[in-house]
Amino acid sequence: MSTDLIARLDAADATPAATRLRARTYDLLRAAPGALVADIGCGAGRAVAELTSQGVRAVGIDLDERMIAVARTRLPDADLRVADARALPFRAGELAGYRADKVLHSLAEPGFALAEARRVLARGGRIVLCGQDWDTLVLDSSLPDLTRAIVHARADQVPSPRAARQYRNLLLDAGFHDVAVEIHTAVFTDGAILPMLAALAETRLADDWLADQRERARTGRLFAAVPFFLASATNP
C-alpha cells in the first residue's frame, strides 16, 4: 500500500463533507454503548476509532491485508480482522450494527454481501450503506462529450458501478425492513479534487481535458459534484 495512496485517502476522509457523512452513518446505526458493530471495508480504521470513541465495540473488517496492517499501526488496541464481506467471522445474530462505506461497488455480486449481513445481524440490528454511484459524477467542463466518455469509461472499470443507486432494492431483496435512502452531495470548487480527476483521465487520452480542469482550479472556476447515497435498514 503506497504512502501516496494512504495520504490521499486520509486527506479525503478529513474533509468537512466526509466527516459529516461519517457522522450521519453513525447516527443511523443507532448503536447503544457497548453494542458490537462491524465496519466493513474499514481501511485505515478512521471509522473504527470514531465509533470506539462513542463507546461502541467496533470491529474493523477489510479484505486488503495491507490496509489492515496500516490500521493496526494506528490503532494497536483495536479489533481489526482480514475477512471477506461475503464470509464474515461472526456467529449468526452476533452483531447489533453493520456499516459498509464504499464497499458494495467493489463486489460483482453485492447481494451476497447483504445476505451475509443479515446472517450476522441480530433481530432489530441496523445496517448502513454508503457510497457513490460511479456513473453519476457532475463536472463542469469545456469538453462535455469527452467528460461523459471519461466518467463512463471509469465506471466500466468498477465491478458494480451502479450499486449505490440499487441500495434500496438490494436491501429489500435481502429481506431488510424500514429501508430509507438519503443523498448527500459533496461539492468541490478548488484543486482538492484534482488527484481524483487525474485518475479519471488515465482511462483515456485526455491531456487536454485534464489541462482544462487544472486551469479551472487555478482560476477558481472548477466545479465538481459527487452525490453519495446513504441507505439504512433494520433486520426484522
N, C-alpha and C positions, 0 to 999 in steps of 0.2 A: 504494500500500500504506500504510494508515494506521499511524501510530506506536502507536496503542492496540492494534491487532491484533498488531503485532510485539512489543509489551510483553507481551501475554497469551501469545503463543507462547513467548517467552523464559522467562516465569515457569513455564509448564507443563513446558518442557524441563529446567528447573533443579531440579525436584523430585527427591528421592532415588529414588522409584519409576521415574521416566522415565530417570534416569541409569543405574540398574541395568539397565533393559530395553535401553537402547542398548548397554551393555557386553556384554550377553548376545548381541546380534546380531553384535557384532564377534567374539566367541568362535566363533560358529557359522560365520562366514565362513572361518575358519582361514587367513587371508591371511598369507603369509610377507612379511618385509620386502622392499620393492621391488616387490611384486605390484601389478598395476593393477586397481583396484576402482572401480566406478561406484556412487555413491549417488543413486538415482533419487528425485526429489521432495525435493531437498536443502534446500529452503527457505533459511533464512539461513545455512546452512553449518556448523552445530554438529558434525554427524557427520563432515563432510569434515575439519574441524580436528582432531577426536579421532582419526580414522583416520590422518591425516598424522603426528600426534604419535607413533603407534605404528610409524612407518617405512613405512607403506603409501602407494603412489601413488594417491591418491584423486581422482576426478573427480566434481564435483557437477553433476547434471543436474536442471533444473526447467523446466517449460513456462511458468511465470509470469516474465516479464521483470523485473517489479518485485522479486520475491524474489531473483532473481539479482543485481540491482543492489544490494540490501541486503547480500547475501553478499559481493559484490566490495568493498564499503566496509570490511567486517570482515576479509576475507581477500584482500588485494590480490595476493598471490603464488599463490593457489590456481587450479587449473584448473576453471573454472565455465562451464557452457555452457547456453544455452537450447535445449531439444530436447524432442520428444515421446517418451514411453516406448515408443510403437509404432514409432518410426523413429529409432533411436539412432545417434549419429555415431561408430560404431566398426566396424572391419572384423570379418568373421566370425572367431570364435575369439580375439579380441584380449584379452578380459577374463579375469582369474582369479577375480573375485568380483563379485556383483551384489546390491545391497541396496536394498529398496524399503520405506520406512516410511510407513504411512498414505497409500498411493498407489492401490492397486487398487480401493478402493471408489469412487474418483472417475471410474472408467472404465466406460462402458456395456458394453464387451466386454473384460474383463480378460484373457481368454485370448490376445488378440492381443499384449498386452504380454509375456506369458510366452513366446510363440513367438519374439518378438524377443530376449528374454533368452537363450533357447537359441542363437540365431544368434550373438550376440556373445560368449558364454562359450566358453572353451577346454574341451577334454575334461578332465574332472576338476574343472572350475570349480564354485564354490559359489554358490548363490542363497539369500538370506534375505529373507523377507517378514514384515512386522509390521503389525498394525492391529487396530482394534476392530470388532466386529460391531454395527452401528447399531441392531439390534433387541434387543440384549442390554445394557441399562443397568439396573442394580438400584438402586432408590431407595426408602427408607422414606418414607411419605407418609400424611397423614390423608385423602388423596383418591386411593385406589389406582386406581379406574377412570379418573379423569382422567389420572393418571400414565401408565397404559398407553396411553391415547389420544395423549398428548403425545409419548411416546417413539416410537410407531409413526408419527405424523404427521411427525416429524423424519426418521425413517428413509426415509420415502417421498420425501423431497427429495434423497436421495443416489442417484446413478446405479446403484451396485451395493452396496446397504446390507449384504448378507449375504456379501460377497466373503471376509471373513476366515474364516468357518466353511467356506468352499469351498476354502481354500488347498490342502489336501492333494489333493483331486481335480483342481483346476486344474493343479497341478504334475505329477500323474500323467498327465493328459490331454496336457500339453505334452511328455511324454517324459522327465521327470526321474526319477532313481533315488534310493534311500535317503531317501525323504521322511519327515521327522519333524515332529511338531507339539507345541508346548507352549502352556500358557495361564498368563499372568501377570496377576493381578488387582490393580488399583490401588484402594485404599480411601480414601475421604475422609470425615472427620468434623468438618470445620470449614468456614469460609467460602471456602476456596480454590477450590472448585468452583462457587461461586455465579455467576460470569460465564457458565459453560457452561450452567447451569440457566436463567439469564435468556434465553440464546439459544434454548434448547428452548421456553421459554414463549412466544416470539414466534410459534410456529407456530399457536397458538390463543389465544382469550381466556382467559387463565389467571392473572389477577392474584391470585386467592385462593390458587391453588396455589403461586405463587412467594412470596407472603407467608408461607405455611406453611413453605416451605423456609428462608426468611430467619430466621424465628423459631426454627426448629430450630438453625440455625447460631449464633444469638445465645445460645441456652440450652444449647449443647453437645449437642444431640440429633440433629444431621444425620447421615445415613448414606447414602453412595453408593458403589457398587462398579462399576468399569468393567473387564471382562475384555478383555485384549489377547491375540490369537492370534499365535503366533510359529512360522513354518514354515521349514524348511531342507531343501535337497536338493542333489544333485550332478548335473552334466551328464555323461552317460555318454560 
